[in-house]
């Protein structure tokens, strides 16, 4: 059944801006690719190994491009992304270290980093993991999602990252050559010595290689598991959505459930180190807060001598979102919800102000701030849509808009994007660097494919970060061209969301042509559309998608009633499922 929308109206400003923004981002991306990548898809830079600069930063130059295509950008975006992905795999497989033991035979092996942390793996995989939104049948993609998942499921004899007995990923450093089971050195993190001063712009502020080494001097305690490794579960999600093989679901839940139990055993707070024997704090003298990127990880900034708190535990929220996605079990939300309450429950009053801790060390809680510990709070609220979970969510113009306030937000947000694109393109034109004076992260500043704006406005979604899949209330498809993304001339705006409803404004800005579109419930059809209200009429759907025809110059608002997280997620596009 195709539902026809036929309410004539002049195109609203938000719709015109949305269409033009998709076009502007595409043109800007094409300019970036033309200047900074060659015909092989190699980034025109000096390829290096390291935590400040490496293969993850190289492909991160294309972060957001798969989502941009899935929103409706032309196929040129997907073509460039795929060329860049293939190119960076070859470029960094060929690139080798001399001094750093880990990468002497190539920085990538089996098309995956040999051994590094998921702070950095997540940055590169945040690009690849989203390819399935648009191109799930690509044979190379299907091969890789299985191979990548196998690296963490004890299927690869050269990559014994996972210990199935203790249900741990055995080190913060892990990858295609397995875990690093010794203390990391500054050299392991920083990469080979190189001519830094005067030649390269070190994007993290270091003025020379000695300062780069000093940056990582305290990054030694990497043995044992850390919540950041939960980001690896997205590869199992990908493999599950691509193949339907239950083994991927089984492993993911086994690993996430183990972490949920550790939080329960640690006063509802995820510990930042699990020993090789499975004990909390086992590689850090029993300190649950120990280890690199842990609750007590405060380091000295070499350029200034100041202290910097670098607890990266927040990236583990991806694992619980993945478990929710494939089970629909909302108890997975409880783990992070309880941790937020437990941490913020240690607040103190000082000079009439409530201060909240963000760190924990030998002397107890520290890193107090007027703002609560809120990492993951938006995720929790988004998944539950329970008003009580909004307690720690930072102020957001997007959420105000969804509440029925801040009506100007869509237009102002997109206008800001146009301003950003102009500034970035100005930077591209004025950039006089050459390939032999560029590091892979020098060009990140020019990437115009900002996922946040249009992901929020069009899909009612969260920005995919840290290697996560896309969490979105709706997605769009063009049934005429049989591709992901909103059809030509069509614009969509999510204007309201509750636990059971999604309200959408839709527009066909063409005064001449009708357009057909498909709206899917959820990024991966994980939600079910029960019914849709159109012009006061309620139409039963009981499916994962609906088909609409928008007549010329049509503007209409529809309300979908949903049951969320009741379907198994899939990469399959609607026409393949039906």
N, C-alpha and C positions, 0 to 999 in steps of 0.2 A: 504494500500500500504506500502510495506517495501522497503526502499531505501538501496541499497547495496553499501558499500564502499570497494574498492578493490585496494588500492594503496599500494603495498608492500614497507616496509621501516623498518629499524632497530628501535627498541623502543627508543624514545628520553629519555634523562636523567630525564626530569620532569615527564614523565609517570611512569618510574620505581620507582622514589622517592614517587610519589603519592600513588601507590599501597602499597609500603612498609610502608608508614606513616600510612595509614589506619590500617594495620596489627599491627604496633608497638603501636599505641594508644589503640587498642583493648587489646593487651596483658598487657599493663600497667594498664588499667582500671580493668582488671580481677585481677591483683595483689593487687590493691588498695581495691577493694571490698572484696577480701578474707581476708585482714588484718584488715580492719576497720569496717566491717559490719558482723552481725551474720546471722544465718540461717533464722531468721524472717524478715530480712531487717532492723533491728535496727542498728543505728550508735552506735559504742562502745565508748560512752562518757557519761558525766553527763548531762542529759537534763535540760536546764534552760530556763527561760523566759527572754526576754530583747532585747534591740536594738543592743547591742554588741554581743549577743549570743542567739540563740533560734532555733525554728523549721525551720526558713528560712535558717539559716546557715547549719543546718543538711542536708537538701535536696540539698542545693547548692553544696555539695560535689559531686553531680552527674550532675552539670550544664554542658551542652554541649553533654551529652550522647544521648538524643533523636536525636539531629542533626547529631551526628556521625553515628548513625544507618541509618538515612535518607540519608546520603551521600553514604552508602554502607558497613558499618561495619557489622560483622556477627550478627545473632539474639541473641547471648549471651549478647550483649550490651543492647538490648531492654529488655531482660529477667531480667538482673540485675537492670536496672533502675526501672522497674515496681515493683520488689520486694522491692527495696529501698523506692519507693514512698509509697507503702502500709505500709511498716514497719514504716516509719516516721509518718504516720497518726496515727497509733496505739500508738507508743511510746510517742508522744506529746499530745495525747488525755488522756493517762494515767497520764502524768506528770502534777502536780498541784503546784501552788504557795501557800505560807502561808501568807506572808505579803502583796503581791501585790493583790489588790482586783480583778483585771480584770480576773485573771486566776486561781482562787481558785477552780473552778470546772473542770479545764482542760485547757491546753494551746491552744488546738484545740477544736472546737465544730462544729458539722456538717462537720467535715473533713476540716476545714478552721480556721485560726487564729481568736481568739475571738475578738480582737480589737488592731490593731497596724497600723502603717503608710505604705503607698505604696512604700516608700523607701525600706522597708523590705518585704512587701508582694510581690513586684515585683521580688525580688531575688528568692523566692521560686517558684513563678508562672512562672518564666522564664524557669523552667524545665518542669512543667506540661503542660504549654500552647503549647509546641512543640511536645507532644506525638501524636497529631493528624496527624502529617506528616507521620508517619509510621503505626499507629494503630488506625485509625479513627472509626473502628467498635467495639472496645472494649466497652462492656456494662457499665462497671464502669466509663470509661472515659466519655461516653455520658451522664450518670446520673449526673456526677459531673459538666460538663460544664454548664448544665442547672441550677443546684443548685447554683453554684458559681455566674453565671450571675444574678440569681434571688435575691441574697443578695444585689445587687446594683440597682435593678429595682423596689424597693418597693413591692416585691412579698412575702417577708418573714416578718411576723408580729413581729418576735423577732429581726429583723435586719433592723430597720428603718433608713438605711444609707442615702437614697435618698429622697429629698424633691421635688416632681414633680411640685409644684407650683412655687418655686424659681429656680428649675433646678440646685440644688446643692447637692453634697455629704457633709453632715452636719459637718464633722469634719475631721481633718488630721488623727485621730485615728478612724478606722472603721473596721468592720469585721463581723463575724457570730453572735455576740451578739450586734451588732449595734454600733452607734457612741458614742464617749466619749464627753459629752457636759459640761465639766468643764475643768479647767486648769489641764494639766498633771503635775505630780510630777516627780522628779528624780527617785523615786522608781518605778513608772509606766514604765519608760524607762529601768532602770538598772536591774530590777528583784530582787528577794529576796537576802538578805545578804548571803554571802557564804565565805568559806575559800579560798581566792584568792591568797594571798601572799605566795610564796614558793611552792604552790601545782599546780597551773595552770599557763600556759603561756597566759596572756591576750593579745590577738593578736592586740588590738588597742593601746597598749602602757601603759595602766594603771597598776600601780604597786600593787594596793590593791583595796578593795571594796570602800573605801572612795573616791578614785580618779575616780572610775567608776560612783559613784553618782555625783561627781562634774562635770564630763563630761556632764551630762544631766541637770544641775541646771538651765540652761537658756532655756531649751526646753519646755517651759510651754504653749505658746500661740498656741494651736492646734484646738480650736473651729472655725468652719467655713470651707469653701472650699479652696482648694489649687490646682494649676495646676498638682501637682504630682498625684492627684487622677484620672487624665485622663488615667493613666495606667490601671485602672480598666476596661476600655472599651474593652481591649483585651478579657476579658471573654465573653462579648457580641459578639465579632467577632467569637470566638470559637463556641459559641452556634449557631450563625447564619450559620456558615459554616457546622456545624454538622447536623442541623435540617432544615435549610431553612426558619425557622419561621421569618416572617417580624417584629415581635415585638422587636426582638433583634436589628435589624437594626434601627428601629424607635427610640428606647431609645438611642442608641449610637449617632445618629445624633442630637437628641434633646440636649443631654448633651454637645457634642463637639460644636454645633452651639452656645450654650449659652456662652461658653468660648470664641469663636471667637468674639461674640458681646462685651464681657467684654474687650477684647484687643482693639477693635475698639474704645470703650468709654474711653480708658485709653492711648490715644496717641500711639496706636498700640503696647503697651507693656502689656503682660499678668500680671495682678495684682497677688500678692501672698497671698491675703486674700479676701474672699468674706463672708460677714456676713450672719447670719441665716435669715436675712430679704432680702437677695439677693443683698445688696449694696456692692460696692467696698470698702474694708477696714472696713467693718461693725463691726468686732470683734476686731479691732485694732485702735480704735479712729479715724477711717476714713483714716488711712494710707494704701494706695494701696500696699505699699512695706513691710507691717508688717507681723508678724507671724513667727512661727517656719519654718525653711527652706525657708524663704522669701528673697526678694531682700536686706533687711537690716539685715539679720541674721548673725551677727558676734559674736562669742563666745570666751571665754577664755579657752585655753588648760590647764587643771589642772597641768599636769606634768611640764610645762615650764613657764606658765604665759603669753605665747604669744597669740595674737589674730588670729583667724582662720575664714575665710569667708566660710559660708556653705549654700549658695544659691543653692537649689536643684530643681529649677524651670525646669531645662533642661529635667527632666524625663517626663514632660508633652508632649513632642514632639510625644510620642507614640500615643496619642489620634488623632492627625491630620493625622498621617500615617494610622491609622485604618479607619478613615473616607474616606480617599483617596482610600484605598483598596476596600471598599465595595460600593463605588459610582463611582469611576473613575473621580471625580470632582477635578480638579487640583487647584481650588480656595482655597482648604484647605491648600495647600502649602503656599499660600500668607500670612497666619496669622503669621507663624514663620519667613518667609522671611522679612516681614515688621518689626517684632520685632528686628531682627538682625540689620536692617538698622537704626532703631530708637535708639537702645542702642549704637551702634558704632558711630552714628551721634553726640554723646556727647563727642567725643574724644577731647584731648587737646594737644598742643605742648609744650614740656618742654625740654630745652637743646638740641634743634634740633631734638628731637624724638617725634613721634606721640604716645600718650598713650591712651588706650581705657578703659572705665569703665566696671566693672563687678558687681558692687553693687550699691544700692541706699539707703540712710538713711535720717534722719531729716535735714542734711546739704547738701543734694543733692547727686550727683554721687561720688562714691569713688571706691577703689579697682582697681586703674588704672594699666595697664600693657602694655608692648609693643605688646603683642599679642591681636588681636581683641577678643571680645566676640563671640565665635564660636560654642557654644553648639547647636547641631542640624543642623549645616551648612552642614555636609556631608549628612545627611538624605535628606535635601532639594534639594541638587544637585543631589543626586541619584534618587529621585522621579521625578524631572523635566528634568534632563540631559540638562539643559540650562547653557551654559558657564558662563552667568552672575551670576549664583548662586554659582559659585566656588570661588567667591571673598573672602569669609571668611573661606573656608575650609582649615584646616591645611595641610601642606605639607605631601604627601603620596606617598610612593614607589609603592603602588598598583595602584593608579591613573596614575602615570607616566608610569607604564607598559601598562595600557590600552590605554594611549596616543601613544603607539608605542616606548616609551623610556624604559630604565631600563630593558632590555631584560633578564638580569640575575635574576630578582626578584623572579620568581617562584621557581627556584632551591635554591637560598639563603634563601628564606623564609622557605622552607621545611627543609633545613639543620639546620636552627635555631630551628625548632621544634624538630628534633632529639636530638639536644643538650639539649633542655629543658627537654625532656623526660628522658634522661640519668641523669640529675641533680636531677629531682624529684624522680626517682627510687632510686637513691643513698640516698636521704633524707628518703624515706620509709624504706630502709634497715637499716639505722642508727638511726631511731626513736625508742627510748627506753621507750616512754610514755606508760602508762597503761590506760585502760578504765576509771578508777576512777581519773585520773589526766589529762583528756582531756576535753576541751570544744568543742562544735560542730564546731567551726570555726578553730580549731587548725589544722585540716587535709585539709583545703581548699587549702593550698599551694601545695599539692601533686597531685591535679586533672590534668590529662594529656590531657583531652578532650578539647583542645583549639579550639574554634569554628571559630576564625577569619581566620586563614590561609586557610584551605580547603574550607570554605564557600566563601571566596573571589575568590580563584583560580578556584574551580570547578563549583560554581553556580553563580558567579558574584553577590554575595549577601552581605548584611550587617549583622554584628554580632547581633543576637537577645540579647537585654539587657532589664533590667527593666520590664520583663514580656511581652515584645512585641512579636508579631508573627514574622515569618521569612519573610524578604523582599529579594527576589532572582529573578534574571533574568531567570534562568532555574532550573529545577529539573530533576532527573533521576530515572528510574524504570527498574526493571528486569522483562520482560514479561514472561520469562521461569519459574522463581520461584514465580512470582506474588507477588513481594514485592517492597517496596520503596528502592531506592539506586542503585548505578551504578553496573552493573553486574561484576562478577569475570573476571579478566584479562583486564578490560576496564579502561581507564583513560580519563579524560576530563579536558580541560583548557579553560576558557573564556579569549580570547586574545584581545577582543575589544567590546565596547558597545557604542551605540548612542541612541538617543530617539527612533529610528525606526529599529535598527539592533543589532544583537548579533552575534559575530564571535567566533566560537568554534574550537579548535583543539581536535581531537579524536584519540585515539590509542587503538588497541587491541594488547597487548604484547605477547599473546600466539602465538607460531609459528605453533600450531597444530589445535586449535579449533576456529570456528567462534563463534561470540557472538552477540546476539540480544539485543537491548536496546531501551528504549523509552525516548525521551526528551520532557519534558513539559515546556510550556511557563509560567513562574511565579511559585512561591512556591505553590500557590493554584489555578493554571490555570486561573489567572486573566488577563493574556495577550493572544493575539491571534497571531498564526503564519500565516502570509499571504502566504509566499513562502520561499523556501530554495534554495540556490545556492550551487551546488555540482559539482566540476570539470568543472566549466563554464556553467553548465546547470541549468536553473531556473525551479524549480518544484513547482507548486501551491499546497498549503496545506489547507489553510482556516480552521484551527482547532486549538485546544489547545495543541496538541502534535503531534509528528511524530515518526515513527518507523524506526530504522536503523538495518542493519546487517553488522557487521564488520568482514571481512574475516581475516584469520590468518595473523599476522605481518602487519597489516594495520595501516597507519597513514594518516589522512586526515583533511582538514580544510573545514568547512561549514559556510555559512553566512545565518542567518535567518532574514527575514524581518518581523517586528512585528507591531501590534497596541497594545499599552500598556493600561492596566486598563480599558478594555472594557467589560470584563466578570465578572459575579458575582463569587467571590472566593468560593472554595469548598474544603473539605477534601477528596472527592471521588477520588479514583485512576483512571487512564485512562481507564482501562478495564471495570470499573463500569459505567463510563460515556458513553462509546461508545455503 
